[in-house]
Amino acid sequence: MPVNLFSVNTIRIKTNLTRCNIHNKHIRDSTLYEFPLTLAPTEKIIERPIDPEYYKVIVERLHNLRVIVVDQQDNMIDFLGETISILLHFRPSIY
């Protein structure tokens, strides 16, 4: 059997403003985006979605924004003090 040397195989971006799921729209989950981690431990992670998706925000006013980065087991990822940048794009609803 192959040995799994790295505990993080997938990175998920979650937020408290939405209830969506990129895999199953019927499950109420807050995952905005996820991608496989294919780099070596010392390499810089640069990930950009090809086609961004927009989800409905579940609050009327933005008082508290929480964005978390977790692994495939929903464990928070420790970036060991490295600064990370996540860009969220909001647009008016067309509904």
MODELLER restraints for C-alpha pairs under 7 A, 6 or more apart:
rsr = mdl.restraints
at = mdl.atoms
rsr.add(forms.Gaussian(group=physical.xy_distance, feature=features.Distance(at['CA:8:A'], at['CA:71:A']), mean=5.69, stdev=0.5))
rsr.add(forms.Gaussian(group=physical.xy_distance, feature=features.Distance(at['CA:8:A'], at['CA:72:A']), mean=6.97, stdev=0.5))
rsr.add(forms.Gaussian(group=physical.xy_distance, feature=features.Distance(at['CA:9:A'], at['CA:36:A']), mean=5.87, stdev=0.5))
rsr.add(forms.Gaussian(group=physical.xy_distance, feature=features.Distance(at['CA:9:A'], at['CA:37:A']), mean=5.22, stdev=0.5))
rsr.add(forms.Gaussian(group=physical.xy_distance, feature=features.Distance(at['CA:9:A'], at['CA:72:A']), mean=6.65, stdev=0.5))
rsr.add(forms.Gaussian(group=physical.xy_distance, feature=features.Distance(at['CA:10:A'], at['CA:34:A']), mean=6.83, stdev=0.5))
rsr.add(forms.Gaussian(group=physical.xy_distance, feature=features.Distance(at['CA:10:A'], at['CA:35:A']), mean=5.66, stdev=0.5))
rsr.add(forms.Gaussian(group=physical.xy_distance, feature=features.Distance(at['CA:10:A'], at['CA:36:A']), mean=4.28, stdev=0.5))
rsr.add(forms.Gaussian(group=physical.xy_distance, feature=features.Distance(at['CA:10:A'], at['CA:37:A']), mean=5.26, stdev=0.5))
rsr.add(forms.Gaussian(group=physical.xy_distance, feature=features.Distance(at['CA:10:A'], at['CA:71:A']), mean=5.45, stdev=0.5))
rsr.add(forms.Gaussian(group=physical.xy_distance, feature=features.Distance(at['CA:10:A'], at['CA:72:A']), mean=5.13, stdev=0.5))
rsr.add(forms.Gaussian(group=physical.xy_distance, feature=features.Distance(at['CA:11:A'], at['CA:34:A']), mean=5.47, stdev=0.5))
rsr.add(forms.Gaussian(group=physical.xy_distance, feature=features.Distance(at['CA:11:A'], at['CA:35:A']), mean=5.54, stdev=0.5))
rsr.add(forms.Gaussian(group=physical.xy_distance, feature=features.Distance(at['CA:11:A'], at['CA:36:A']), mean=6.26, stdev=0.5))
rsr.add(forms.Gaussian(group=physical.xy_distance, feature=features.Distance(at['CA:11:A'], at['CA:37:A']), mean=6.54, stdev=0.5))
rsr.add(forms.Gaussian(group=physical.xy_distance, feature=features.Distance(at['CA:11:A'], at['CA:69:A']), mean=6.79, stdev=0.5))
rsr.add(forms.Gaussian(group=physical.xy_distance, feature=features.Distance(at['CA:11:A'], at['CA:70:A']), mean=5.84, stdev=0.5))
rsr.add(forms.Gaussian(group=physical.xy_distance, feature=features.Distance(at['CA:11:A'], at['CA:71:A']), mean=4.79, stdev=0.5))
rsr.add(forms.Gaussian(group=physical.xy_distance, feature=features.Distance(at['CA:11:A'], at['CA:72:A']), mean=6.46, stdev=0.5))
rsr.add(forms.Gaussian(group=physical.xy_distance, feature=features.Distance(at['CA:12:A'], at['CA:31:A']), mean=6.49, stdev=0.5))
rsr.add(forms.Gaussian(group=physical.xy_distance, feature=features.Distance(at['CA:12:A'], at['CA:33:A']), mean=5.81, stdev=0.5))
rsr.add(forms.Gaussian(group=physical.xy_distance, feature=features.Distance(at['CA:12:A'], at['CA:34:A']), mean=4.21, stdev=0.5))
rsr.add(forms.Gaussian(group=physical.xy_distance, feature=features.Distance(at['CA:12:A'], at['CA:35:A']), mean=6.73, stdev=0.5))
rsr.add(forms.Gaussian(group=physical.xy_distance, feature=features.Distance(at['CA:12:A'], at['CA:69:A']), mean=5.69, stdev=0.5))
rsr.add(forms.Gaussian(group=physical.xy_distance, feature=features.Distance(at['CA:12:A'], at['CA:70:A']), mean=5.21, stdev=0.5))
rsr.add(forms.Gaussian(group=physical.xy_distance, feature=features.Distance(at['CA:12:A'], at['CA:71:A']), mean=5.93, stdev=0.5))
rsr.add(forms.Gaussian(group=physical.xy_distance, feature=features.Distance(at['CA:13:A'], at['CA:31:A']), mean=5.81, stdev=0.5))
rsr.add(forms.Gaussian(group=physical.xy_distance, feature=features.Distance(at['CA:13:A'], at['CA:32:A']), mean=5.65, stdev=0.5))
rsr.add(forms.Gaussian(group=physical.xy_distance, feature=features.Distance(at['CA:13:A'], at['CA:33:A']), mean=5.28, stdev=0.5))
rsr.add(forms.Gaussian(group=physical.xy_distance, feature=features.Distance(at['CA:13:A'], at['CA:34:A']), mean=6.15, stdev=0.5))
rsr.add(forms.Gaussian(group=physical.xy_distance, feature=features.Distance(at['CA:13:A'], at['CA:67:A']), mean=6.99, stdev=0.5))
rsr.add(forms.Gaussian(group=physical.xy_distance, feature=features.Distance(at['CA:13:A'], at['CA:68:A']), mean=5.95, stdev=0.5))
rsr.add(forms.Gaussian(group=physical.xy_distance, feature=features.Distance(at['CA:13:A'], at['CA:69:A']), mean=4.86, stdev=0.5))
rsr.add(forms.Gaussian(group=physical.xy_distance, feature=features.Distance(at['CA:13:A'], at['CA:70:A']), mean=6.64, stdev=0.5))
rsr.add(forms.Gaussian(group=physical.xy_distance, feature=features.Distance(at['CA:14:A'], at['CA:30:A']), mean=5.24, stdev=0.5))
rsr.add(forms.Gaussian(group=physical.xy_distance, feature=features.Distance(at['CA:14:A'], at['CA:31:A']), mean=4.40, stdev=0.5))
rsr.add(forms.Gaussian(group=physical.xy_distance, feature=features.Distance(at['CA:14:A'], at['CA:32:A']), mean=5.48, stdev=0.5))
rsr.add(forms.Gaussian(group=physical.xy_distance, feature=features.Distance(at['CA:14:A'], at['CA:67:A']), mean=5.60, stdev=0.5))
rsr.add(forms.Gaussian(group=physical.xy_distance, feature=features.Distance(at['CA:14:A'], at['CA:68:A']), mean=5.26, stdev=0.5))
rsr.add(forms.Gaussian(group=physical.xy_distance, feature=features.Distance(at['CA:14:A'], at['CA:69:A']), mean=6.41, stdev=0.5))
rsr.add(forms.Gaussian(group=physical.xy_distance, feature=features.Distance(at['CA:15:A'], at['CA:30:A']), mean=5.70, stdev=0.5))
rsr.add(forms.Gaussian(group=physical.xy_distance, feature=features.Distance(at['CA:15:A'], at['CA:31:A']), mean=6.90, stdev=0.5))
rsr.add(forms.Gaussian(group=physical.xy_distance, feature=features.Distance(at['CA:15:A'], at['CA:66:A']), mean=5.43, stdev=0.5))
rsr.add(forms.Gaussian(group=physical.xy_distance, feature=features.Distance(at['CA:15:A'], at['CA:67:A']), mean=4.43, stdev=0.5))
rsr.add(forms.Gaussian(group=physical.xy_distance, feature=features.Distance(at['CA:15:A'], at['CA:68:A']), mean=6.32, stdev=0.5))
rsr.add(forms.Gaussian(group=physical.xy_distance, feature=features.Distance(at['CA:16:A'], at['CA:30:A']), mean=6.53, stdev=0.5))
rsr.add(forms.Gaussian(group=physical.xy_distance, feature=features.Distance(at['CA:16:A'], at['CA:65:A']), mean=6.59, stdev=0.5))
rsr.add(forms.Gaussian(group=physical.xy_distance, feature=features.Distance(at['CA:16:A'], at['CA:66:A']), mean=5.58, stdev=0.5))
rsr.add(forms.Gaussian(group=physical.xy_distance, feature=features.Distance(at['CA:16:A'], at['CA:67:A']), mean=6.96, stdev=0.5))
rsr.add(forms.Gaussian(group=physical.xy_distance, feature=features.Distance(at['CA:17:A'], at['CA:57:A']), mean=5.35, stdev=0.5))
rsr.add(forms.Gaussian(group=physical.xy_distance, feature=features.Distance(at['CA:17:A'], at['CA:58:A']), mean=5.66, stdev=0.5))
rsr.add(forms.Gaussian(group=physical.xy_distance, feature=features.Distance(at['CA:17:A'], at['CA:59:A']), mean=6.54, stdev=0.5))
rsr.add(forms.Gaussian(group=physical.xy_distance, feature=features.Distance(at['CA:17:A'], at['CA:65:A']), mean=6.91, stdev=0.5))
rsr.add(forms.Gaussian(group=physical.xy_distance, feature=features.Distance(at['CA:18:A'], at['CA:30:A']), mean=5.68, stdev=0.5))
rsr.add(forms.Gaussian(group=physical.xy_distance, feature=features.Distance(at['CA:18:A'], at['CA:55:A']), mean=6.71, stdev=0.5))
rsr.add(forms.Gaussian(group=physical.xy_distance, feature=features.Distance(at['CA:18:A'], at['CA:56:A']), mean=6.34, stdev=0.5))
rsr.add(forms.Gaussian(group=physical.xy_distance, feature=features.Distance(at['CA:18:A'], at['CA:57:A']), mean=5.06, stdev=0.5))
rsr.add(forms.Gaussian(group=physical.xy_distance, feature=features.Distance(at['CA:18:A'], at['CA:58:A']), mean=5.47, stdev=0.5))
rsr.add(forms.Gaussian(group=physical.xy_distance, feature=features.Distance(at['CA:19:A'], at['CA:28:A']), mean=5.31, stdev=0.5))
rsr.add(forms.Gaussian(group=physical.xy_distance, feature=features.Distance(at['CA:19:A'], at['CA:29:A']), mean=5.20, stdev=0.5))
rsr.add(forms.Gaussian(group=physical.xy_distance, feature=features.Distance(at['CA:19:A'], at['CA:30:A']), mean=4.85, stdev=0.5))
rsr.add(forms.Gaussian(group=physical.xy_distance, feature=features.Distance(at['CA:20:A'], at['CA:28:A']), mean=5.80, stdev=0.5))
rsr.add(forms.Gaussian(group=physical.xy_distance, feature=features.Distance(at['CA:20:A'], at['CA:29:A']), mean=5.17, stdev=0.5))
rsr.add(forms.Gaussian(group=physical.xy_distance, feature=features.Distance(at['CA:20:A'], at['CA:30:A']), mean=5.34, stdev=0.5))
rsr.add(forms.Gaussian(group=physical.xy_distance, feature=features.Distance(at['CA:20:A'], at['CA:31:A']), mean=6.37, stdev=0.5))
rsr.add(forms.Gaussian(group=physical.xy_distance, feature=features.Distance(at['CA:21:A'], at['CA:27:A']), mean=6.45, stdev=0.5))
rsr.add(forms.Gaussian(group=physical.xy_distance, feature=features.Distance(at['CA:21:A'], at['CA:28:A']), mean=6.68, stdev=0.5))
rsr.add(forms.Gaussian(group=physical.xy_distance, feature=features.Distance(at['CA:21:A'], at['CA:29:A']), mean=5.27, stdev=0.5))
rsr.add(forms.Gaussian(group=physical.xy_distance, feature=features.Distance(at['CA:21:A'], at['CA:30:A']), mean=6.36, stdev=0.5))
rsr.add(forms.Gaussian(group=physical.xy_distance, feature=features.Distance(at['CA:21:A'], at['CA:31:A']), mean=5.51, stdev=0.5))
rsr.add(forms.Gaussian(group=physical.xy_distance, feature=features.Distance(at['CA:21:A'], at['CA:32:A']), mean=6.92, stdev=0.5))
rsr.add(forms.Gaussian(group=physical.xy_distance, feature=features.Distance(at['CA:22:A'], at['CA:31:A']), mean=6.79, stdev=0.5))
rsr.add(forms.Gaussian(group=physical.xy_distance, feature=features.Distance(at['CA:22:A'], at['CA:32:A']), mean=6.83, stdev=0.5))
rsr.add(forms.Gaussian(group=physical.xy_distance, feature=features.Distance(at['CA:22:A'], at['CA:33:A']), mean=6.95, stdev=0.5))
rsr.add(forms.Gaussian(group=physical.xy_distance, feature=features.Distance(at['CA:69:A'], at['CA:76:A']), mean=5.94, stdev=0.5))
rsr.add(forms.Gaussian(group=physical.xy_distance, feature=features.Distance(at['CA:69:A'], at['CA:77:A']), mean=6.12, stdev=0.5))
rsr.add(forms.Gaussian(group=physical.xy_distance, feature=features.Distance(at['CA:70:A'], at['CA:76:A']), mean=4.28, stdev=0.5))
rsr.add(forms.Gaussian(group=physical.xy_distance, feature=features.Distance(at['CA:70:A'], at['CA:77:A']), mean=5.28, stdev=0.5))
rsr.add(forms.Gaussian(group=physical.xy_distance, feature=features.Distance(at['CA:71:A'], at['CA:77:A']), mean=6.41, stdev=0.5))
